[in-house]
């Protein structure tokens, strides 16, 4: 009889890819949603409505699940308090419920931002380096990781810290393509980044569920090669069939000022702050690259989708 995995954030970009992967691996997939399940497309998964602040509804959602994959969280917020509520308090509530239901495995999706940018003098961040988040988002993700101490000792736990995850279905994809086609983009100071194609990340999640030897560790997962932001944008332009746009680079103080202005304009307009002073701090913090060696050794995963191929799959039809 197939086991059931609960996915929080399963209606999002990464969650959709993860659900498809788990279904193909033979899992029964249950997706926790705060919306009416009947408004969602039938994907072969079961949808259950729950409130992250309501232990009773969370307990019902987790009941009978052998595994939990926690993807839900906030990438943008107005304040540290809002980030903590979405990324730490929600994780605490879910972990407390799972302490009672005792799923076999709990996979928590954090972020490279919880570790921080690459320390000075280093090439890529790895799991041996001390955590040093530079943003409220990163600090809240690190706080969320610490809430896993609430889990029952018998529950196997795995933490992933992915860098930039890209692929079809990412809401940022269409926006990025539009700017590339306009021929002009505002960019932060040049830096290097790690990337992971969404289907590669879904595979990582699937391996974490199926391999009992992967337990009690934090992993950076990404393509081994790193890229400058200029290289990334040129790859996007090529996939879109356009010439590379002119990159207007802002100095750190200009980037931070732009974040401050954008956030306040978004508040006046009643929009979500897709760029703010918190993201500006990350943009000016240096290189955001990671070393996946620990994961490759423990999981046996040795192949990654190269950025040029993943970007082509993502942007060629936009």
C-alpha positions as CSV (number, residue, x, y, z in Angstrom):
1,X,0.0,0.0,0.0
2,X,1.4,3.4,-1.0
3,X,2.4,5.8,1.7
4,X,1.1,9.3,1.9
5,X,3.2,12.5,1.9
6,X,1.8,15.9,3.0
7,X,3.1,18.9,1.1
8,X,2.7,22.4,2.5
9,X,3.0,25.0,-0.2
10,X,2.0,22.3,-2.7
11,X,0.0,24.7,-4.9
12,X,3.1,26.9,-5.5
13,X,5.9,26.7,-8.1
14,X,8.2,24.3,-6.3
15,X,5.3,22.5,-4.7
16,X,3.8,21.6,-8.0
17,X,7.0,20.1,-9.3
18,X,7.4,18.2,-6.0
19,X,3.9,16.8,-6.1
20,X,4.4,15.6,-9.7
21,X,7.7,13.9,-8.7
22,X,6.2,12.2,-5.6
23,X,3.2,10.9,-7.6
24,X,5.5,9.5,-10.2
25,X,7.5,7.8,-7.4
26,X,4.4,6.1,-6.2
27,X,3.4,8.2,-3.2
28,X,-0.1,9.3,-2.3
29,X,0.1,13.0,-2.3
30,X,-1.9,15.2,0.1
31,X,-1.6,19.0,-0.4
32,X,-2.3,21.4,2.4
33,X,-4.0,24.5,1.2
34,X,-5.7,27.5,2.8
35,X,-8.0,28.0,-0.2
36,X,-11.1,26.0,-1.0
37,X,-9.8,22.7,-2.4
38,X,-12.6,22.6,-5.0
39,X,-11.1,25.7,-6.6
40,X,-7.9,23.8,-7.4
41,X,-7.1,21.7,-10.4
42,X,-7.3,18.0,-10.1
43,X,-3.7,16.8,-10.4
44,X,-4.1,13.3,-8.9
45,X,-3.3,14.7,-5.5
46,X,-5.7,15.0,-2.5
47,X,-6.3,18.5,-1.2
48,X,-7.0,19.3,2.4
49,X,-7.9,22.7,3.8
50,X,-6.1,23.8,7.0
51,X,-5.1,26.9,8.9
52,X,-1.5,27.0,10.0
53,X,-2.5,28.7,13.3
54,X,-5.1,26.1,14.1
55,X,-3.5,22.9,15.6
56,X,-6.7,20.9,15.2
57,X,-6.9,21.5,11.4
58,X,-3.1,20.8,11.1
59,X,-3.5,17.6,13.0
60,X,-6.2,16.5,10.7
61,X,-4.1,17.3,7.6
62,X,-1.1,15.4,9.0
63,X,-3.1,12.4,10.2
64,X,-2.1,9.2,8.4
65,X,0.9,10.7,6.6
66,X,4.3,8.9,6.6
67,X,6.1,12.0,5.4
68,X,5.8,15.8,5.5
69,X,7.5,18.2,3.1
70,X,7.3,21.7,4.4
71,X,7.6,24.2,1.5
72,X,5.2,26.9,2.7
73,X,6.7,30.3,3.7
74,X,7.0,33.9,2.8
75,X,9.7,35.2,0.4
76,X,8.5,38.8,0.8
77,X,7.1,40.6,3.8
78,X,6.8,44.1,5.2
79,X,8.8,43.4,8.4
80,X,10.9,40.9,10.5
81,X,7.8,40.2,12.5
82,X,5.8,39.2,9.4
83,X,8.7,37.0,8.2
84,X,8.9,35.3,11.5
85,X,5.2,34.6,11.6
86,X,5.3,33.0,8.1
87,X,8.6,31.2,8.3
88,X,9.2,30.4,11.9
89,X,5.8,30.3,13.7
90,X,4.2,28.3,11.0
91,X,7.1,25.8,11.1
92,X,6.8,25.6,14.9
93,X,3.1,24.9,14.8
94,X,3.5,22.2,12.1
95,X,6.5,20.6,14.0
96,X,4.5,20.5,17.2
97,X,1.6,18.7,15.5
98,X,4.0,16.3,13.9
99,X,5.6,15.6,17.3
100,X,2.2,13.9,18.2
101,X,1.6,12.2,14.8
102,X,5.2,11.0,14.4
103,X,5.7,10.9,10.6
104,X,8.6,8.8,9.5
105,X,10.3,11.8,7.8
106,X,10.0,15.6,7.9
107,X,11.7,17.5,5.0
108,X,12.1,21.2,5.6
109,X,12.8,23.5,2.7
110,X,14.8,26.5,4.0
111,X,17.0,28.8,1.9
112,X,20.6,29.6,1.2
113,X,19.7,33.0,2.8
114,X,19.6,31.2,6.2
115,X,23.3,30.6,5.8
116,X,24.1,33.9,4.2
117,X,26.4,35.0,1.3
118,X,29.8,33.4,0.8
119,X,32.2,34.5,3.6
120,X,35.1,36.7,2.5
121,X,38.0,34.6,1.1
122,X,35.8,31.6,0.4
123,X,34.6,30.3,-3.0
124,X,31.3,28.6,-2.2
125,X,29.3,28.3,1.1
126,X,29.1,24.8,2.6
127,X,27.6,23.3,5.7
128,X,30.7,23.7,7.8
129,X,30.6,27.5,7.7
130,X,28.9,29.5,10.5
131,X,25.5,30.9,9.6
132,X,25.4,34.6,8.9
133,X,22.1,35.7,7.4
134,X,22.1,39.3,6.2
135,X,18.3,39.8,5.7
136,X,15.2,39.5,7.8
137,X,14.1,36.8,5.3
138,X,17.2,34.8,5.9
139,X,17.1,35.2,9.7
140,X,13.5,34.0,9.7
141,X,14.3,30.9,7.7
142,X,17.1,30.1,10.1
143,X,14.7,30.5,13.0
144,X,12.3,28.1,11.2
145,X,15.0,25.5,11.0
146,X,15.5,25.6,14.7
147,X,11.8,24.9,15.3
148,X,12.4,21.3,14.0
149,X,13.7,20.6,17.5
150,X,10.0,20.2,18.4
151,X,9.8,17.0,16.3
152,X,9.7,13.6,17.9
153,X,13.2,12.0,18.0
154,X,12.0,9.1,15.9
155,X,11.1,11.4,13.0
156,X,13.9,11.5,10.5
157,X,14.5,15.1,9.5
158,X,16.2,16.7,6.5
159,X,16.8,20.4,5.8
160,X,17.5,21.8,2.3
161,X,18.9,25.2,1.7
162,X,18.5,25.8,-2.1
163,X,19.8,28.9,-3.8
164,X,17.8,30.4,-6.8
165,X,15.3,27.8,-8.0
166,X,14.1,28.4,-11.5
167,X,11.9,26.7,-14.1
168,X,8.5,26.9,-15.8
169,X,5.7,28.0,-13.6
170,X,7.9,30.4,-11.6
171,X,5.9,33.7,-11.2
172,X,9.1,35.7,-11.7
173,X,9.8,34.1,-15.0
174,X,7.4,36.1,-17.1
175,X,8.5,39.3,-15.4
176,X,12.2,38.6,-16.1
177,X,11.4,37.8,-19.7
178,X,9.6,41.1,-20.1
179,X,12.5,43.1,-18.9
180,X,14.9,41.2,-21.1
181,X,12.7,42.0,-24.1
182,X,12.6,45.6,-23.2
183,X,16.4,45.7,-23.7
184,X,17.2,47.4,-20.4
185,X,17.5,46.0,-16.8
186,X,18.5,47.5,-13.5
187,X,20.9,45.2,-11.7
188,X,22.8,45.1,-8.4
189,X,26.6,45.1,-8.3
190,X,28.1,42.1,-10.2
191,X,28.2,38.9,-8.1
192,X,28.1,35.2,-8.6
193,X,25.2,32.9,-7.9
194,X,24.3,29.2,-7.7
195,X,21.2,27.9,-9.4
196,X,19.1,24.8,-9.3
197,X,16.5,23.8,-11.9
198,X,13.1,23.0,-10.3
199,X,13.0,19.4,-11.6
200,X,16.4,18.8,-10.1
201,X,15.2,20.1,-6.8
202,X,12.1,18.0,-6.9
203,X,14.4,15.0,-7.4
204,X,16.3,16.0,-4.3
205,X,13.1,16.1,-2.3
206,X,12.1,12.6,-3.6
207,X,15.5,11.1,-2.7
208,X,15.2,12.6,0.8
209,X,11.9,10.8,1.3
210,X,13.0,7.4,0.0
211,X,16.5,7.1,1.4
212,X,16.6,6.4,5.2
213,X,20.3,7.1,5.3
214,X,19.7,10.8,4.6
215,X,18.8,12.0,8.1
216,X,19.6,14.7,10.5
217,X,21.5,16.9,8.2
218,X,21.4,20.3,6.4
219,X,22.2,20.3,2.7
220,X,23.0,22.9,0.1
221,X,21.7,21.6,-3.3
222,X,22.5,23.2,-6.6
223,X,24.3,22.8,-9.9
224,X,28.1,22.6,-9.2
225,X,29.0,25.4,-11.6
226,X,28.4,29.0,-10.5
227,X,27.4,32.0,-12.8
228,X,27.6,35.7,-12.7
229,X,24.3,37.6,-13.0
230,X,25.5,38.8,-16.4
231,X,25.9,35.2,-17.6
232,X,22.4,34.3,-16.3
233,X,20.8,37.3,-18.1
234,X,22.6,36.5,-21.4
235,X,21.3,32.9,-21.2
236,X,17.8,34.2,-20.7
237,X,18.1,36.6,-23.6
238,X,19.3,33.8,-25.9
239,X,16.4,31.5,-24.8
240,X,14.0,34.3,-25.6
241,X,15.6,34.9,-29.0
242,X,16.7,38.4,-28.1
243,X,19.9,40.3,-27.8
244,X,21.3,40.7,-24.2
245,X,19.7,43.8,-22.6
246,X,21.7,46.8,-21.4
247,X,22.5,46.2,-17.7
248,X,22.2,49.4,-15.6
249,X,24.2,48.6,-12.5
250,X,23.3,50.4,-9.3
251,X,25.8,51.0,-6.6
252,X,25.0,49.5,-3.2
253,X,23.6,52.8,-1.7
254,X,21.5,53.3,-4.9
255,X,20.2,49.7,-4.6
256,X,19.3,50.2,-1.0
257,X,17.6,53.5,-1.8
258,X,15.6,51.9,-4.6
259,X,14.5,49.1,-2.2
260,X,13.3,51.7,0.3
261,X,11.4,53.6,-2.3
262,X,9.9,50.5,-3.9
263,X,8.7,49.2,-0.6
264,X,6.9,52.4,0.4
265,X,5.4,52.8,-3.0
266,X,4.1,49.2,-2.8
267,X,2.6,49.9,0.6
268,X,0.8,53.0,-0.7
269,X,-0.5,51.0,-3.7
270,X,-1.6,48.1,-1.5
271,X,0.7,45.7,-3.4
272,X,3.1,43.0,-2.0
273,X,6.7,44.3,-1.8
274,X,8.3,42.2,-4.5
275,X,11.5,44.3,-4.0
276,X,12.3,46.1,-0.7
277,X,15.2,47.1,1.5
278,X,15.5,43.6,2.8
279,X,16.1,42.2,-0.7
280,X,18.4,45.1,-1.4
281,X,20.6,44.1,1.5
282,X,20.8,40.6,0.0
283,X,21.6,42.0,-3.5
284,X,24.5,44.0,-2.2
285,X,26.0,41.3,0.1
286,X,28.3,39.7,-2.4
287,X,28.3,36.2,-3.9
288,X,25.5,33.7,-3.2
289,X,27.1,30.4,-4.2
290,X,26.9,27.0,-2.5
291,X,28.7,23.7,-2.6
292,X,26.5,20.6,-3.0
293,X,29.3,18.1,-2.3
294,X,27.7,16.8,1.0
295,X,24.4,16.1,-0.7
296,X,26.0,14.4,-3.7
297,X,28.0,12.2,-1.4
298,X,25.1,11.2,0.8
299,X,22.4,10.9,-1.9
300,X,24.4,9.6,-4.9
301,X,22.9,12.4,-7.0
302,X,25.6,13.3,-9.4
303,X,23.9,15.1,-12.4
304,X,22.4,18.6,-12.5
305,X,20.7,20.4,-15.3
306,X,23.1,23.0,-16.7
307,X,21.9,26.5,-16.5
308,X,21.9,26.9,-20.3
309,X,19.6,23.9,-20.8
310,X,17.3,24.7,-17.9
311,X,16.9,28.3,-19.0
312,X,16.1,27.2,-22.5
313,X,13.4,24.9,-21.1
314,X,12.1,27.7,-19.0
315,X,12.1,30.8,-21.3
316,X,12.0,29.5,-24.9
317,X,8.2,29.9,-25.1
318,X,8.0,33.3,-23.5
